Amino acid sequence: MRLELVNTGTELCLGDTINTNAAWIGQRMAALGIEVARQTVVPDGGAVREAIAEAASRADVVLVSGGLGPTNDDVTRESTAELLGLPMVQNPEVTAHLEAYFIKRNKPVSPATLRQAMVPVGAEVLENAFGTAPGLYFPAQLGAARGWHSHIFLLPGPPREIKPMVENCVEPRLRALSPDGLSRLVLYLKLTGIGESDIVEKAEKELEAVAGLELGYCIGKGDVDVRLAGQPEPVLRGAQIVRDRLGEFIISEDRRVLEEVIIHSLAERGQWLATAESCTGGYLSSRLTDVSGSSKVFGHGFVTYANEAKQKHLGVPASLLDLHGAVSEPVARAMADGCLATSGADHALSITGIAGPTGGTQEKPAGTVFIGLATKGQETLVRRFFFPISRDRFKLLTSQAAMDMLRRRLLGLPQVGL
C-alpha cells in the first residue's frame, strides 16, 4: 500500500509552526506496516488543490492535514470536492455539532463557521471530538472517473484534533483496506545511555544477518529507537538479539520515554521521588511532571541555583561549598541527602554542574555535571558526566542521565558514569 501525506499551511512553509503531525503520522503508519512514500508541504490556497491531485494520481491512500477551518484560506474541503466533481451539501449532524459546541461556550455560530458543515456528496464524515472541523473520508471509487484508485482522508491540522481522529477513524479503515498488512510487525526498542555507533558495533552485524529483517535507527531526546520491521519471525528474532546484546540500555519496547517509565515504575512500587536541581533549573522536574499521574509519585522539586539556596533549602554546609565548590561530588551528595531528608521521599536526585559555554575551568570544563541519587536505606551514589554541548542539549542529556541512574537502581542494574 502506497500512502502519501499532504500537509497544508503557510505557517508550516514559513517555519512559524513545526510540522509535528508528519512525524507522528509516519510513526503510526509504520506501526501498521504502512510506509509513508512521500510527504508534501504546501501553503494555503491554490497549491493545496495541485498537491492533492498529484498525490491521488500516484498513491493508494492520501492523508491531507489542515485547511478545514472557517477562514477563506481553508480550501482543502472545497479543492477535493472540485477535483472529484462532487457537489457539497450542508450536513445536519455536523451543523448540530457546531451549534452545540458554540452554545456551550456562549457564542453564536457564524456563517463562516457553518462552512465546516458543508460535506461533499459521497464523502463520509469523521467525527472531531476536540474541535469544530470534521474530517472527511473519500472512498477510492469517488475518483474512478479521473482514473484514480486513491482513498483520500481530509484531517484537521491541530495535533490535539488530528491524533484521535487518526487513531479512531483512519487506522480502522486502513486495517480493513489492507488485511494482509496485519501480518507485518514493527517493533521499536528504545535505548538510553548508549550512542548509535555503539549499538551498531554491538549488534548490527548480527541483526543484518537475519533474513527478512528491516533495520533502522531514530535518534530521539536523549535516546535511540532501534526499529525492527518485517514478518513476525525475523522481527522477534531481531528483538531478542537486541535484548541479549543491549538489554541493560533498553528502557521500553512500547515507545514510552524515560520519564514515563520512571513515573510508572515508582507508581507500581508505591514510592515517591524528589529532585534538587542547580544547573538544569527545574528541567528534570518539568519532564517528570509532563507525565500524567506524576502527582502520585512526585511531591518535591527544589531549584537551588545559588549556593545560598543550597544551604537554606537542602542543608548543604557552607564549608563544603567553600572547600569543594558547588560543582563537586561532595556537594551533589549533600544535595541528594538533604533533598531526601527534607522531602521525606523514597528517592532523591540531585544535579549540580556547569552548563556553559562560560564558567568552566581546566579542572572542571563547561559541560561537567555531578548527579547524586539518595535512596532510603541505601548508599547515596554520585556520578560525574561530561556533556560539552549547547545549554539546552546539556539540560536534556543531564536530566536523562539522572533518570537513568534511578531506573538502574530500581532494576538493580550497574550504574554508568564516572
Sequence and secondary structure as in RCSB ss.txt:
>XXXX:A:sequence
MRLELVNTGTELCLGDTINTNAAWIGQRMAALGIEVARQTVVPDGGAVREAIAEAASRADVVLVSGGLGPTNDDV
TRESTAELLGLPMVQNPEVTAHLEAYFIKRNKPVSPATLRQAMVPVGAEVLENAFGTAPGLYFPAQLGAARGWHS
HIFLLPGPPREIKPMVENCVEPRLRALSPDGLSRLVLYLKLTGIGESDIVEKAEKELEAVAGLELGYCIGKGDVD
VRLAGQPEPVLRGAQIVRDRLGEFIISEDRRVLEEVIIHSLAERGQWLATAESCTGGYLSSRLTDVSGSSKVFGH
GFVTYANEAKQKHLGVPASLLDLHGAVSEPVARAMADGCLATSGADHALSITGIAGPTGGTQEKPAGTVFIGLAT
KGQETLVRRFFFPISRDRFKLLTSQAAMDMLRRRLLGLPQVGL
>XXXX:A:secstr
  EEEEEE HHHHHTSS  HHHHHHHHHHHHTT  EEEEEEE SSHHHHHHHHHHHHH SEEEEES  SSSTT  
HHHHHHHHHT  EEE HHHHHHHHHHHHHTT    HHHHGGGEEETT EEE  TTSS  EEEE GGGGGGGT   
EEEEE SSHHHHHHHIIIIIHHHHHHH GGGGG EEEEEEEESS HHHHIIIIIHHHHTSTT EEEEEE SSEEE
EEEEESHHHHHHHHHHHHHHHGGGEEESSS  HHHHHHHHHHHHT  EEEEESTTTTHHHHHHHTSTTGGGTEEE
EEE  SHHHHHHHH   HHHHHHH SSSHHHHHHHHHHHHHHH  SEEEEEEE  SSSS  SSS TTEEEEEEEE
TTS  EEEEEE  S HHHHHHHHHHHHHHHHHHHHHT      
